[in-house]
Amino acid sequence: MGFADKYGPWAIVAGASEGIGRSFALSLAARGVSCILIALDGPLDEVAEEVRACGAEAVTARIDLSELDAFDRIVEAAGKREIGLYVSNAGGDANASRFLDVDADAWLRLARVNIMTTMQACHHFGGQMRERKRGGILIINSGGCYGGGSFLVTYNASKAFLLNFSEGLWAELRQHGVDVLTVALDVTDTPNLRRILAKAGVPVPDGAAAPEDVAEFALEQLPNGPVQNWGQAEDEVGFAGTSAAGRRAKVLEMDAGSSRIYGDL
């Protein structure tokens, strides 16, 4: 089965106006998959034109994923289109602050983007994919999912949720022909990172990953869930403190244990 047959004809890319999201849109278009491009701001219309120039269709939707109605608006944007791939790429932290130094609402909004809106979308579109017995869910993550840190309290906590959420969803959907993958990234040279570093007067670190390389890696690894760590082999521990293969083995162990308890309930 070709990529577009498995993950098409339409993909939703959340956080599509720049950086990794833009790269996902162009990589998907090159694979023959049309895109619903979602972002709050940024040059979303320009990305849509780039997608169309690749021969794929594109529609855009300006949605604030931190709002309570975000999921309803995503479903509205999808309409009756068949969504074969949901790419959750939004959820960066623009606060660059210690937890107690900004209003709690800022952290609640970040948590809604990373957790509530993502979970609702995965439930809705994942259910449709399960019925069709094909499709994929791709959740872009951060190496921060493996531990907490100062300035990263809510961000890392929400990414840790996405790690465990993706692993559990992979275990549930793999028997139905639906792929689920979360990719834990290291430093990636995105416009958002550059904005944050510019405020602090810090240059982009040497060796930062290119967004287009990240997108290609994630799409190529989509069948190899539940987690992949950027720049590392499957059996390499590296920055994660565990390997992708080790995480997969643990998830399968947990899945077997829960199946013995709950069975087919």
ZASE-602960 format. One record per residue: residue in three letters; x, z, y of N, C-alpha, C, O in turn; residue number from 1. Coordinates in pm, whole numbers. Example, Ala and Ser with C-alpha at 12.3 -4.5 7.8 and 13.67 -1.06 7.14 Angstrom:
<papas>
{papa ALA,{1319,780,-569},{1230,780,-450},{1320,780,-330},{1424,846,-332},1},
{papa SER,{1285,708,-225},{1367,714,-106},{1290,787,3},{1341,804,114},2},
</papas>
This chain:
<papas>
{papa MET,{85,0,-119},{0,0,0},{89,0,124},{177,84,138},1},
{papa GLY,{64,-96,215},{141,-101,337},{106,11,432},{6,80,414},2},
{papa PHE,{190,29,534},{171,140,628},{34,134,694},{-38,234,696},3},
{papa ALA,{-2,17,747},{-130,5,816},{-248,21,721},{-354,69,761},4},
{papa ASP,{-230,-17,595},{-337,2,497},{-358,150,467},{-470,195,446},5},
{papa LYS,{-248,225,465},{-254,367,433},{-297,451,553},{-377,543,539},6},
{papa TYR,{-244,418,672},{-261,504,788},{-338,438,903},{-344,494,1013},7},
{papa GLY,{-395,321,880},{-468,253,984},{-618,257,957},{-663,334,872},8},
{papa PRO,{-695,178,1028},{-650,82,1129},{-621,144,1266},{-559,79,1351},9},
{papa TRP,{-665,269,1288},{-644,335,1416},{-570,468,1397},{-591,539,1299},10},
{papa ALA,{-484,497,1494},{-419,628,1501},{-453,692,1634},{-468,624,1735},11},
{papa ILE,{-465,822,1633},{-475,899,1757},{-338,960,1784},{-280,1024,1697},12},
{papa VAL,{-288,939,1905},{-162,1001,1946},{-191,1095,2062},{-220,1049,2173},13},
{papa ALA,{-183,1223,2037},{-206,1324,2142},{-73,1353,2211},{26,1385,2145},14},
{papa GLY,{-71,1342,2342},{54,1356,2417},{130,1226,2419},{249,1221,2386},15},
{papa ALA,{60,1117,2458},{113,983,2437},{173,917,2561},{217,803,2553},16},
{papa SER,{175,984,2675},{210,915,2799},{358,897,2823},{398,818,2908},17},
{papa GLU,{442,970,2749},{586,960,2770},{660,1019,2651},{599,1074,2560},18},
{papa GLY,{791,1006,2653},{875,1070,2553},{844,1032,2411},{829,914,2379},19},
{papa ILE,{833,1132,2325},{809,1109,2183},{674,1044,2160},{662,957,2074},20},
{papa GLY,{572,1084,2236},{439,1027,2219},{438,878,2246},{379,801,2169},21},
{papa ARG,{502,836,2353},{514,692,2383},{586,621,2269},{544,513,2227},22},
{papa SER,{692,680,2219},{767,619,2110},{682,607,1984},{691,508,1912},23},
{papa PHE,{599,707,1957},{507,698,1844},{412,580,1861},{391,503,1768},24},
{papa ALA,{356,566,1980},{261,459,2004},{324,322,1979},{263,236,1916},25},
{papa LEU,{445,303,2028},{512,173,2011},{552,150,1865},{542,38,1815},26},
{papa SER,{596,255,1798},{634,241,1656},{512,211,1570},{520,132,1476},27},
{papa LEU,{400,274,1602},{276,248,1527},{227,106,1553},{185,37,1460},28},
{papa ALA,{232,63,1678},{189,-72,1710},{274,-175,1636},{222,-275,1587},29},
{papa ALA,{404,-149,1627},{492,-241,1555},{459,-246,1407},{492,-343,1339},30},
{papa ARG,{395,-142,1356},{353,-137,1215},{210,-188,1196},{156,-183,1085},31},
{papa GLY,{149,-238,1302},{16,-295,1291},{-98,-196,1304},{-210,-227,1263},32},
{papa VAL,{-72,-79,1359},{-175,24,1375},{-213,34,1522},{-126,53,1607},33},
{papa SER,{-341,22,1552},{-390,37,1689},{-398,184,1726},{-406,271,1639},34},
{papa CYS,{-396,212,1857},{-378,350,1901},{-482,394,2004},{-517,321,2097},35},
{papa ILE,{-530,515,1984},{-605,588,2087},{-505,683,2151},{-458,777,2087},36},
{papa LEU,{-474,660,2275},{-368,733,2345},{-429,841,2432},{-512,814,2519},37},
{papa ILE,{-387,965,2407},{-444,1080,2478},{-334,1152,2554},{-228,1182,2500},38},
{papa ALA,{-362,1181,2680},{-273,1264,2762},{-349,1306,2885},{-451,1246,2920},39},
{papa LEU,{-301,1410,2950},{-364,1457,3073},{-314,1378,3192},{-392,1341,3280},40},
{papa ASP,{-183,1352,3196},{-124,1281,3308},{-13,1190,3258},{5,1173,3137},41},
{papa GLY,{61,1134,3348},{167,1042,3311},{117,898,3301},{-2,873,3314},42},
{papa PRO,{207,804,3278},{175,661,3279},{106,614,3151},{160,531,3079},43},
{papa LEU,{-11,668,3124},{-80,638,3000},{-123,492,2992},{-113,429,2887},44},
{papa ASP,{-171,437,3104},{-215,298,3104},{-98,203,3078},{-115,101,3012},45},
{papa GLU,{19,237,3129},{137,154,3105},{175,153,2957},{214,50,2903},46},
{papa VAL,{164,269,2893},{192,276,2749},{92,191,2672},{129,122,2576},47},
{papa ALA,{-34,195,2714},{-135,112,2648},{-100,-36,2658},{-117,-110,2562},48},
{papa GLU,{-51,-78,2773},{-11,-218,2790},{106,-252,2698},{113,-362,2644},49},
{papa GLU,{198,-159,2682},{311,-182,2592},{264,-196,2448},{315,-280,2373},50},
{papa VAL,{166,-114,2410},{111,-123,2274},{45,-260,2254},{65,-324,2150},51},
{papa ARG,{-33,-304,2351},{-100,-434,2339},{1,-548,2332},{-21,-648,2264},52},
{papa ALA,{113,-532,2403},{217,-635,2399},{279,-647,2261},{338,-750,2227},53},
{papa CYS,{265,-541,2179},{314,-543,2041},{212,-605,1945},{239,-619,1826},54},
{papa GLY,{96,-642,1998},{-6,-706,1915},{-112,-614,1861},{-197,-657,1782},55},
{papa ALA,{-111,-486,1901},{-211,-390,1854},{-309,-358,1967},{-281,-385,2084},56},
{papa GLU,{-422,-303,1932},{-519,-259,2032},{-483,-120,2081},{-414,-44,2014},57},
{papa ALA,{-532,-89,2201},{-507,44,2257},{-620,83,2349},{-669,1,2428},58},
{papa VAL,{-663,208,2340},{-755,266,2435},{-696,397,2483},{-616,458,2411},59},
{papa THR,{-733,440,2602},{-676,561,2659},{-785,662,2690},{-901,626,2713},60},
{papa ALA,{-746,789,2689},{-838,897,2725},{-758,1008,2794},{-664,1063,2737},61},
{papa ARG,{-799,1039,2916},{-735,1148,2991},{-805,1278,2952},{-917,1305,2994},62},
{papa ILE,{-737,1357,2872},{-796,1481,2820},{-698,1596,2839},{-580,1584,2804},63},
{papa ASP,{-746,1705,2893},{-668,1829,2900},{-688,1904,2768},{-794,1962,2745},64},
{papa LEU,{-588,1902,2684},{-601,1959,2550},{-607,2112,2550},{-628,2174,2446},65},
{papa SER,{-589,2172,2667},{-599,2317,2676},{-739,2363,2714},{-766,2483,2718},66},
{papa GLU,{-828,2268,2742},{-965,2303,2779},{-1051,2324,2655},{-1022,2270,2548},67},
{papa LEU,{-1157,2402,2670},{-1242,2436,2556},{-1317,2314,2501},{-1358,2313,2385},68},
{papa ASP,{-1336,2212,2584},{-1409,2094,2539},{-1316,1982,2491},{-1361,1870,2470},69},
{papa ALA,{-1187,2013,2474},{-1090,1909,2440},{-1124,1839,2309},{-1117,1716,2301},70},
{papa PHE,{-1160,1915,2208},{-1191,1854,2078},{-1310,1759,2089},{-1306,1649,2035},71},
{papa ASP,{-1415,1801,2158},{-1532,1716,2174},{-1495,1585,2242},{-1547,1479,2208},72},
{papa ARG,{-1405,1591,2338},{-1365,1471,2411},{-1276,1382,2325},{-1280,1259,2339},73},
{papa ILE,{-1197,1440,2235},{-1118,1359,2142},{-1211,1281,2049},{-1192,1162,2027},74},
{papa VAL,{-1310,1350,1996},{-1407,1283,1907},{-1481,1174,1982},{-1506,1066,1928},75},
{papa GLU,{-1516,1200,2107},{-1583,1099,2189},{-1494,977,2209},{-1541,863,2203},76},
{papa ALA,{-1365,1000,2232},{-1271,889,2252},{-1256,806,2125},{-1242,684,2131},77},
{papa ALA,{-1258,872,2011},{-1246,802,1884},{-1368,717,1854},{-1357,610,1796},78},
{papa GLY,{-1485,765,1894},{-1607,691,1869},{-1627,665,1721},{-1611,755,1639},79},
{papa LYS,{-1663,543,1688},{-1686,506,1548},{-1564,441,1483},{-1573,388,1373},80},
{papa ARG,{-1451,446,1552},{-1329,389,1495},{-1281,470,1375},{-1295,592,1372},81},
{papa GLU,{-1226,401,1278},{-1173,468,1159},{-1032,517,1190},{-940,438,1211},82},
{papa ILE,{-1015,648,1191},{-886,709,1224},{-809,735,1095},{-847,821,1015},83},
{papa GLY,{-701,661,1076},{-620,678,956},{-501,769,975},{-438,810,878},84},
{papa LEU,{-469,801,1102},{-353,888,1129},{-381,967,1256},{-420,911,1359},85},
{papa TYR,{-361,1099,1248},{-370,1184,1366},{-230,1238,1394},{-171,1306,1310},86},
{papa VAL,{-179,1208,1513},{-46,1253,1554},{-62,1359,1662},{-106,1329,1773},87},
{papa SER,{-27,1481,1630},{-32,1592,1725},{106,1607,1786},{195,1668,1726},88},
{papa ASN,{124,1553,1905},{254,1554,1970},{255,1636,2098},{362,1664,2152},89},
{papa ALA,{138,1677,2147},{132,1759,2267},{168,1904,2233},{175,1940,2115},90},
{papa GLY,{190,1986,2335},{212,2128,2309},{345,2181,2357},{387,2289,2314},91},
{papa GLY,{412,2107,2445},{536,2159,2503},{508,2271,2601},{397,2285,2652},92},
{papa ASP,{609,2351,2626},{594,2467,2716},{660,2435,2849},{782,2430,2860},93},
{papa ALA,{577,2415,2950},{629,2387,3084},{645,2515,3167},{688,2508,3282},94},
{papa ASN,{613,2631,3111},{620,2756,3187},{764,2803,3208},{799,2852,3316},95},
{papa ALA,{847,2787,3105},{988,2827,3114},{1001,2967,3174},{1073,2989,3271},96},
{papa SER,{929,3060,3114},{923,3195,3171},{915,3299,3060},{876,3270,2947},97},
{papa ARG,{953,3420,3095},{930,3532,3005},{780,3559,2995},{704,3530,3088},98},
{papa PHE,{738,3616,2883},{596,3633,2853},{523,3711,2962},{414,3672,3003},99},
{papa LEU,{582,3820,3009},{514,3909,3103},{525,3865,3248},{469,3928,3336},100},
{papa ASP,{598,3757,3273},{622,3716,3411},{526,3610,3464},{535,3572,3581},101},
{papa VAL,{436,3562,3380},{331,3471,3427},{196,3523,3380},{189,3607,3290},102},
{papa ASP,{91,3472,3440},{-43,3515,3404},{-72,3481,3258},{-29,3378,3207},103},
{papa ALA,{-146,3568,3192},{-177,3549,3050},{-252,3420,3025},{-243,3363,2916},104},
{papa ASP,{-328,3372,3125},{-404,3249,3105},{-313,3130,3074},{-352,3040,3000},105},
{papa ALA,{-193,3129,3129},{-99,3020,3101},{-65,3016,2952},{-52,2909,2893},106},
{papa TRP,{-50,3133,2892},{-17,3139,2750},{-138,3108,2665},{-126,3047,2558},107},
{papa LEU,{-256,3147,2710},{-378,3113,2637},{-398,2962,2633},{-441,2907,2532},108},
{papa ARG,{-369,2897,2744},{-383,2750,2749},{-283,2683,2655},{-317,2586,2587},109},
{papa LEU,{-161,2734,2652},{-61,2678,2561},{-104,2698,2416},{-89,2608,2334},110},
{papa ALA,{-157,2815,2385},{-203,2842,2249},{-320,2753,2210},{-331,2711,2095},111},
{papa ARG,{-408,2724,2307},{-521,2637,2276},{-474,2496,2243},{-528,2433,2151},112},
{papa VAL,{-375,2446,2316},{-322,2312,2286},{-262,2309,2145},{-294,2222,2064},113},
{papa ASN,{-176,2405,2119},{-101,2403,1993},{-183,2444,1872},{-160,2395,1762},114},
{papa ILE,{-278,2533,1892},{-348,2590,1777},{-493,2543,1769},{-528,2469,1677},115},
{papa MET,{-577,2584,1862},{-720,2562,1847},{-758,2414,1849},{-830,2367,1760},116},
{papa THR,{-710,2341,1950},{-746,2199,1958},{-689,2122,1839},{-757,2036,1782},117},
{papa THR,{-566,2152,1803},{-504,2085,1688},{-579,2116,1560},{-604,2026,1479},118},
{papa MET,{-615,2240,1540},{-685,2279,1419},{-822,2210,1410},{-860,2163,1303},119},
{papa GLN,{-894,2204,1521},{-1025,2138,1521},{-1012,1990,1488},{-1089,1936,1409},120},
{papa ALA,{-914,1924,1549},{-895,1781,1525},{-855,1754,1381},{-904,1659,1320},121},
{papa CYS,{-766,1836,1326},{-724,1818,1188},{-840,1840,1091},{-850,1771,989},122},
{papa HIS,{-926,1936,1121},{-1042,1960,1037},{-1136,1840,1038},{-1184,1797,933},123},
{papa HIS,{-1162,1788,1156},{-1256,1676,1169},{-1201,1548,1105},{-1265,1490,1017},124},
{papa PHE,{-1085,1505,1150},{-1031,1378,1100},{-975,1392,959},{-979,1297,881},125},
{papa GLY,{-923,1510,926},{-876,1532,789},{-990,1524,689},{-970,1476,577},126},
{papa GLY,{-1108,1571,728},{-1224,1561,640},{-1262,1416,612},{-1296,1380,500},127},
{papa GLN,{-1256,1334,716},{-1285,1192,699},{-1181,1125,608},{-1215,1043,523},128},
{papa MET,{-1056,1162,627},{-950,1105,544},{-967,1146,398},{-944,1066,308},129},
{papa ARG,{-1006,1269,376},{-1026,1315,239},{-1135,1234,171},{-1123,1200,53},130},
{papa GLU,{-1240,1202,243},{-1348,1121,186},{-1297,982,150},{-1336,926,47},131},
{papa ARG,{-1210,925,234},{-1158,791,209},{-1043,791,110},{-1006,686,56},132},
{papa LYS,{-985,911,86},{-870,928,-4},{-747,851,44},{-674,792,-36},133},
{papa ARG,{-726,853,173},{-604,797,233},{-596,843,378},{-696,884,437},134},
{papa GLY,{-477,836,433},{-459,875,572},{-344,973,587},{-277,1008,490},135},
{papa GLY,{-323,1018,709},{-214,1109,735},{-234,1193,859},{-301,1152,953},136},
{papa ILE,{-176,1311,857},{-174,1403,972},{-28,1436,998},{43,1485,910},137},
{papa LEU,{16,1411,1120},{155,1431,1158},{161,1527,1276},{109,1496,1383},138},
{papa ILE,{224,1641,1256},{230,1745,1359},{376,1763,1401},{460,1808,1324},139},
{papa ILE,{404,1725,1526},{539,1742,1578},{560,1888,1615},{480,1949,1686},140},
{papa ASN,{669,1942,1564},{696,2084,1575},{832,2105,1641},{893,2011,1690},141},
{papa SER,{876,2226,1640},{1004,2264,1700},{1078,2357,1605},{1017,2430,1528},142},
{papa GLY,{1211,2352,1612},{1290,2447,1535},{1256,2591,1571},{1289,2683,1496},143},
{papa GLY,{1190,2609,1687},{1145,2742,1726},{1042,2800,1633},{1013,2920,1639},144},
{papa CYS,{984,2717,1545},{884,2767,1450},{944,2866,1351},{870,2939,1284},145},
{papa TYR,{1075,2869,1341},{1140,2955,1242},{1177,3093,1296},{1234,3174,1222},146},
{papa GLY,{1147,3122,1423},{1179,3255,1474},{1143,3269,1621},{1127,3169,1691},147},
{papa GLY,{1131,3392,1668},{1096,3418,1806},{1218,3422,1896},{1332,3420,1849},148},
{papa GLY,{1192,3427,2027},{1303,3434,2120},{1255,3460,2262},{1141,3427,2296},149},
{papa SER,{1340,3517,2344},{1308,3538,2484},{1281,3404,2551},{1346,3304,2520},150},
{papa PHE,{1185,3402,2643},{1137,3283,2711},{1051,3193,2620},{997,3092,2665},151},
{papa LEU,{1040,3228,2493},{973,3141,2396},{867,3216,2315},{831,3173,2205},152},
{papa VAL,{817,3324,2368},{730,3413,2291},{607,3338,2237},{587,3330,2116},153},
{papa THR,{526,3285,2326},{403,3217,2283},{433,3081,2221},{371,3043,2122},154},
{papa TYR,{528,3010,2278},{563,2877,2227},{607,2885,2082},{553,2814,1997},155},
{papa ASN,{704,2971,2052},{752,2980,1914},{646,3035,1820},{638,2993,1705},156},
{papa ALA,{566,3129,1869},{460,3183,1784},{359,3075,1747},{314,3067,1632},157},
{papa SER,{323,2992,1843},{227,2886,1814},{288,2781,1722},{218,2724,1638},158},
{papa LYS,{416,2755,1736},{482,2659,1648},{495,2715,1506},{490,2639,1408},159},
{papa ALA,{512,2846,1494},{513,2908,1361},{377,2893,1294},{369,2870,1174},160},
{papa PHE,{271,2907,1372},{138,2882,1317},{129,2740,1264},{80,2718,1153},161},
{papa LEU,{175,2643,1343},{166,2503,1302},{246,2476,1175},{206,2394,1093},162},
{papa LEU,{359,2545,1159},{438,2529,1036},{357,2570,915},{345,2494,819},163},
{papa ASN,{302,2689,918},{225,2739,804},{94,2663,787},{50,2639,674},164},
{papa PHE,{31,2626,896},{-92,2548,891},{-67,2413,823},{-143,2372,735},165},
{papa SER,{39,2346,864},{72,2215,806},{105,2226,658},{64,2142,578},166},
{papa GLU,{177,2330,622},{213,2347,481},{89,2370,396},{75,2312,288},167},
{papa GLY,{0,2455,444},{-122,2481,368},{-212,2359,359},{-272,2332,255},168},
{papa LEU,{-222,2285,470},{-306,2166,471},{-247,2058,380},{-321,1986,313},169},
{papa TRP,{-116,2047,378},{-49,1954,285},{-85,1988,141},{-119,1900,62},170},
{papa ALA,{-79,2117,107},{-112,2159,-29},{-256,2126,-65},{-286,2091,-179},171},
{papa GLU,{-345,2136,33},{-486,2111,8},{-520,1963,-2},{-604,1924,-83},172},
{papa LEU,{-455,1880,80},{-494,1740,88},{-412,1645,2},{-452,1531,-20},173},
{papa ARG,{-298,1691,-49},{-210,1599,-123},{-279,1543,-246},{-251,1429,-284},174},
{papa GLN,{-366,1618,-310},{-436,1569,-429},{-545,1468,-394},{-603,1407,-483},175},
{papa HIS,{-573,1451,-263},{-676,1357,-219},{-616,1232,-155},{-688,1152,-95},176},
{papa GLY,{-485,1214,-168},{-422,1095,-114},{-395,1099,35},{-366,995,94},177},
{papa VAL,{-403,1216,96},{-379,1231,240},{-247,1303,262},{-225,1411,207},178},
{papa ASP,{-159,1242,341},{-28,1300,368},{-33,1390,491},{-98,1358,591},179},
{papa VAL,{35,1503,483},{48,1594,597},{195,1627,613},{263,1663,517},180},
{papa LEU,{243,1615,736},{384,1645,763},{398,1710,899},{338,1666,997},181},
{papa THR,{479,1816,904},{523,1870,1033},{674,1850,1041},{745,1873,943},182},
{papa VAL,{722,1808,1155},{864,1781,1176},{919,1882,1275},{877,1886,1391},183},
{papa ALA,{1013,1964,1230},{1076,2064,1316},{1193,1998,1388},{1291,1959,1325},184},
{papa LEU,{1181,1986,1520},{1282,1917,1599},{1388,2012,1651},{1364,2131,1670},185},
{papa ASP,{1504,1956,1675},{1608,2023,1753},{1591,1973,1897},{1485,1921,1931},186},
{papa VAL,{1691,1987,1979},{1680,1944,2119},{1657,1793,2125},{1733,1716,2067},187},
{papa THR,{1551,1751,2196},{1517,1611,2209},{1509,1575,2358},{1451,1648,2437},188},
{papa ASP,{1568,1463,2394},{1579,1423,2533},{1448,1362,2582},{1432,1240,2586},189},
{papa THR,{1354,1448,2617},{1223,1404,2666},{1213,1428,2818},{1288,1509,2872},190},
{papa PRO,{1123,1358,2885},{1102,1385,3029},{1065,1530,3057},{1107,1586,3158},191},
{papa ASN,{986,1592,2968},{949,1731,2990},{1071,1822,2985},{1084,1913,3067},192},
{papa LEU,{1160,1798,2888},{1282,1878,2880},{1367,1858,3005},{1422,1954,3059},193},
{papa ARG,{1377,1736,3050},{1457,1708,3170},{1399,1780,3293},{1475,1828,3378},194},
{papa ARG,{1267,1787,3303},{1205,1858,3415},{1238,2007,3410},{1271,2067,3512},195},
{papa ILE,{1230,2065,3291},{1259,2208,3276},{1405,2237,3308},{1437,2332,3379},196},
{papa LEU,{1495,2154,3254},{1638,2176,3276},{1676,2154,3422},{1764,2221,3475},197},
{papa ALA,{1609,2059,3487},{1639,2031,3627},{1608,2152,3715},{1681,2181,3810},198},
{papa LYS,{1499,2222,3683},{1464,2343,3759},{1572,2449,3748},{1598,2524,3843},199},
{papa ALA,{1635,2454,3632},{1739,2554,3608},{1877,2503,3646},{1975,2577,3639},200},
{papa GLY,{1885,2375,3685},{2015,2318,3719},{2105,2299,3599},{2227,2306,3610},201},
{papa VAL,{2043,2274,3485},{2119,2260,3359},{2110,2115,3311},{2001,2058,3312},202},
{papa PRO,{2221,2055,3268},{2217,1916,3220},{2159,1908,3079},{2153,2008,3007},203},
{papa VAL,{2116,1790,3042},{2069,1767,2905},{2188,1784,2810},{2293,1724,2832},204},
{papa PRO,{2173,1865,2705},{2286,1890,2613},{2334,1762,2545},{2255,1672,2519},205},
{papa ASP,{2460,1756,2517},{2515,1645,2440},{2453,1645,2300},{2427,1751,2242},206},
{papa GLY,{2429,1528,2250},{2375,1518,2114},{2226,1535,2103},{2172,1539,1993},207},
{papa ALA,{2156,1544,2217},{2009,1554,2212},{1951,1429,2147},{1999,1318,2170},208},
{papa ALA,{1850,1448,2066},{1789,1336,1993},{1715,1244,2089},{1661,1289,2190},209},
{papa ALA,{1713,1117,2056},{1636,1019,2134},{1493,1015,2083},{1472,1018,1962},210},
{papa PRO,{1393,1010,2172},{1252,1010,2129},{1218,901,2029},{1142,924,1936},211},
{papa GLU,{1274,781,2048},{1243,672,1957},{1297,697,1817},{1237,656,1717},212},
{papa ASP,{1411,766,1809},{1466,800,1677},{1380,904,1607},{1359,898,1486},213},
{papa VAL,{1331,1000,1685},{1244,1104,1630},{1115,1042,1575},{1072,1076,1465},214},
{papa ALA,{1055,950,1651},{931,888,1607},{951,808,1480},{869,817,1388},215},
{papa GLU,{1058,732,1473},{1085,653,1353},{1108,743,1232},{1056,717,1123},216},
{papa PHE,{1185,849,1251},{1211,943,1142},{1082,1004,1091},{1059,1011,970},217},
{papa ALA,{997,1048,1183},{872,1114,1143},{781,1019,1066},{722,1058,965},218},
{papa LEU,{768,897,1113},{680,802,1045},{735,762,908},{659,744,813},219},
{papa GLU,{866,750,899},{926,717,769},{912,832,670},{900,808,549},220},
{papa GLN,{914,955,719},{908,1072,633},{766,1121,607},{747,1218,534},221},
{papa LEU,{668,1055,664},{530,1101,653},{486,1130,509},{414,1227,488},222},
{papa PRO,{526,1051,410},{485,1083,273},{559,1202,212},{525,1246,102},223},
{papa ASN,{661,1253,282},{749,1354,224},{727,1492,286},{822,1558,327},224},
{papa GLY,{600,1534,291},{567,1664,347},{602,1777,253},{653,1754,143},225},
{papa PRO,{572,1898,295},{498,1931,416},{583,1946,542},{529,1946,653},226},
{papa VAL,{715,1958,527},{799,1978,645},{929,1900,628},{983,1887,518},227},
{papa GLN,{978,1849,739},{1111,1790,746},{1179,1846,870},{1115,1865,973},228},
{papa ASN,{1308,1872,859},{1386,1925,970},{1472,1814,1028},{1549,1750,956},229},
{papa TRP,{1459,1791,1156},{1530,1681,1220},{1681,1691,1198},{1742,1796,1217},230},
{papa GLY,{1739,1579,1159},{1884,1570,1146},{1941,1636,1022},{2063,1650,1011},231},
{papa GLN,{1856,1677,929},{1904,1747,810},{1851,1682,684},{1738,1633,679},232},
{papa ALA,{1934,1683,581},{1892,1634,451},{1790,1732,391},{1779,1847,434},233},
{papa GLU,{1717,1684,291},{1611,1765,230},{1662,1899,178},{1591,1999,184},234},
{papa ASP,{1784,1900,126},{1836,2023,65},{1932,2098,158},{2002,2189,114},235},
{papa GLU,{1935,2061,285},{2025,2124,381},{1955,2236,456},{1843,2218,503},236},
{papa VAL,{2020,2351,465},{1959,2467,532},{1964,2451,683},{1859,2451,747},237},
{papa GLY,{2081,2439,742},{2095,2413,884},{2026,2513,973},{2018,2631,940},238},
{papa PHE,{1974,2465,1089},{1918,2554,1191},{1793,2626,1145},{1756,2729,1201},239},
{papa ALA,{1727,2573,1042},{1601,2633,999},{1620,2761,918},{1528,2842,907},240},
{papa GLY,{1737,2780,864},{1758,2894,776},{1700,2872,638},{1707,2958,551},241},
{papa THR,{1641,2754,619},{1585,2714,490},{1581,2562,487},{1581,2499,592},242},
{papa SER,{1578,2505,371},{1572,2359,360},{1428,2312,346},{1339,2390,312},243},
{papa ALA,{1406,2184,373},{1273,2126,354},{1231,2137,209},{1115,2166,178},244},
{papa ALA,{1325,2113,119},{1295,2123,-24},{1259,2266,-62},{1169,2289,-143},245},
{papa GLY,{1330,2362,-2},{1301,2502,-31},{1164,2543,19},{1092,2616,-49},246},
{papa ARG,{1126,2495,138},{993,2524,190},{885,2463,100},{784,2527,72},247},
{papa ARG,{908,2339,56},{810,2273,-30},{790,2351,-159},{677,2369,-205},248},
{papa ALA,{899,2397,-217},{890,2473,-342},{812,2603,-320},{734,2644,-406},249},
{papa LYS,{834,2666,-206},{763,2791,-176},{615,2765,-158},{532,2842,-206},250},
{papa VAL,{580,2655,-89},{439,2622,-68},{370,2595,-201},{258,2640,-224},251},
{papa LEU,{436,2521,-289},{379,2493,-420},{360,2621,-501},{263,2634,-576},252},
{papa GLU,{453,2714,-486},{440,2844,-553},{320,2920,-499},{241,2976,-576},253},
{papa MET,{305,2921,-366},{191,2989,-305},{60,2921,-345},{-40,2988,-371},254},
{papa ASP,{62,2788,-350},{-58,2714,-384},{-101,2743,-528},{-220,2759,-556},255},
{papa ALA,{-5,2750,-618},{-37,2780,-757},{-96,2920,-769},{-191,2942,-844},256},
{papa GLY,{-40,3015,-694},{-90,3151,-699},{-232,3162,-646},{-316,3231,-704},257},
{papa SER,{-259,3094,-533},{-394,3100,-476},{-494,3028,-565},{-610,3068,-573},258},
{papa SER,{-449,2921,-633},{-540,2848,-722},{-580,2934,-840},{-693,2925,-888},259},
{papa ARG,{-490,3018,-888},{-523,3108,-999},{-628,3209,-957},{-711,3251,-1037},260},
{papa ILE,{-625,3248,-829},{-721,3348,-781},{-856,3284,-746},{-961,3334,-786},261},
{papa TYR,{-852,3174,-673},{-975,3116,-619},{-1031,3003,-703},{-1150,2971,-694},262},
{papa GLY,{-947,2941,-786},{-993,2833,-870},{-1054,2720,-791},{-994,2674,-694},263},
{papa ASP,{-1170,2676,-829},{-1236,2564,-763},{-1347,2609,-668},{-1436,2531,-634},264},
{papa LEU,{-1341,2735,-625},{-1445,2785,-535},{-1447,2706,-404},{-1528,2734,-316},265},
</papas>
